[in-house]
């Protein structure tokens, strides 16, 4: 079986200069609160606003470049939900388009592993749910490398920075990763999913978070005023 896994954050630029540290294991409510703060963030290196620079860039004709068939598409908010496609399978070949490797960022006790969005890749390989994991990073990752846990943990089979060749997949998994992608682009996420022209099944609720780009601009202006009035920060 071949699965194409796509994390929506793959299409966004490097978030580190905007201090985007967070965890999907926190509640969605906390993530929403964080975005109300992040809306006023500026790039620590350039001073440019996150609202202006942290935008998705999906290649024109993306689906026609990667899909040679019309597989069923499964959608979730968290990448953890890909486990529902893997747990009943063996030696699946996964091609993962993602800004994060999801092969564990700390050591894992494989005697009693806890599978989450950060380690499904390594746990999947350890228990033979995944036979091959081909990781496709966005191009900016060449200059912003992730660390891998040293030791016997599995790493991706291959790592590349270009879109995979046209192929027939049995299933496609798409996650929004709301902890890492702004709510004011939820409409574009839905358009991206619909653009596959495949049958779609939602593995969990992925409702729009109710913040438009215009509303985000107002939120940013209000935060700027608050910072200026209370702290003297421009």
TAQUI-V422831 format. One record per helix or strand of 3 or more residues. SS is the DSSP state (alpha for helix, beta for strand). FROM is the first residue (numbers start at 1). LEN is the number of residues. Records with the same first field share a line. If there is no record, write none. Layout:
BEGIN
SS: FROM-LEN + FROM-LEN
END
This chain:
BEGIN
beta: 2-6 + 72-5 + 92-6 + 130-7 + 158-3 + 171-5 + 200-3
alpha: 8-4 + 16-3 + 28-11 + 50-4 + 62-5 + 79-8 + 110-3 + 120-7 + 139-5 + 183-12 + 213-19
END
